[in-house]
Amino acid sequence: MTSSTRLAQLVVILARQLGWKMAAAPEPSAAEGMPHSCGICHMDFDDEERMQILPCAHSFHEYCLQH
């Protein structure tokens, strides 16, 4: 496990403890200005992939946050 993956997992744990809700991916029309790549693996988001957006507006692949 990389340090960035572990850090992302800790951020998610802390966010849940603080009662933050994980947002679903925005509709494509609302995604303008959104990051085009995951903050953990740095791969671009595909249209079919599920991503999660933290309240701080950082975006991650759902898979990257869970593993």
N, C-alpha and C positions, 0 to 999 in steps of 0.2 A: 504494500500500500504506500502510495506516495504521500509526502507531507501535505501537498495541496488537497488530496482526497481526504485525508484525516482532518485537516482544517475545515473543509466544507462540511464534513459530518458533524464536527463540533459546533459549527455555526447553526446547523439545522437543529441539533439538540437544544442549544441555547434558545433559539427562536421559539421552539415548541414550549419550552419551560416558561418563556415570557408570554405565552399565549398568542403568538403571532400565527396567522393563518398562511398556509402555502397557497399561492395563487396559481390558477391554471394558466396555460399559455394563452396569450391574447389572440383574438381573431387576426388573420393576416392584415386586414385593413387598419387595425389598431396597432400593428407591430412596427410602424415606422419609428425610427429612432431607437429601437430595441437592439441589444447586442446581437450579433450574428453568429457568435460562437460561445461555447460553454466555458465558464470560468474555471473548470477543473481540468478537462481534457483538451481544451482549446480547439476542438473540432467544431466545424460549422453546424448549425441546427438545420435539419432537414424538415420539410413541410409535414412529414408524417410522424416525426419524433415527438415524444412528450417531453416538455420542459417545465421546470418550476421556477417561479420568480419570487425571490424573498422580498419582504417589505422594503429592504434597502435598494431594490431594483436590480440586484445581481441575478443573472440567469444561469441555470444549470440544466443539463440533461437529467431527467428523473432518475435514470439508471446510475449516473455518476454520484448522485446524492445518496443513493441507497447502498452503494457498494464501496 
